[in-house]
């Protein structure tokens, strides 16, 4: 008996790879996280502090222009000159300072408070932005602010370390 005709076999499609989709989703997720971090950094801050953050981001981005791959900013904090106690607390927590603020001599504390008050009275500030990078390191950006504008040529990027002012204030 003759065999009934067999249906034509469908061509076998190679299995689809999922990794390109996963890579694209990962990149999109990093972009979204970066946008949220930047947005959160700027919320609740004065116009001068927000401009200082922008100046710091620009300086950090300019470093990437040299062709080096840079770690992404994962989180950050912004400290005005008047927030020096909070900044010193972070430095202490991260091991950059040995003693707590409470151990600073009264004249040094008074000098730091007076310096912050003097800047505020002049419509100026010294803003310190501390970022936590994807490389699990901190990066500090310091910038002077006059009114609502960051002073572009005052931007300085450096690792998290005890500031010189902690050693020289009040002298």
Order of alpha helices (4+ residues) and beta strands (2+ residues): alpha-alpha-beta-alpha-alpha-beta-beta-beta-beta-alpha
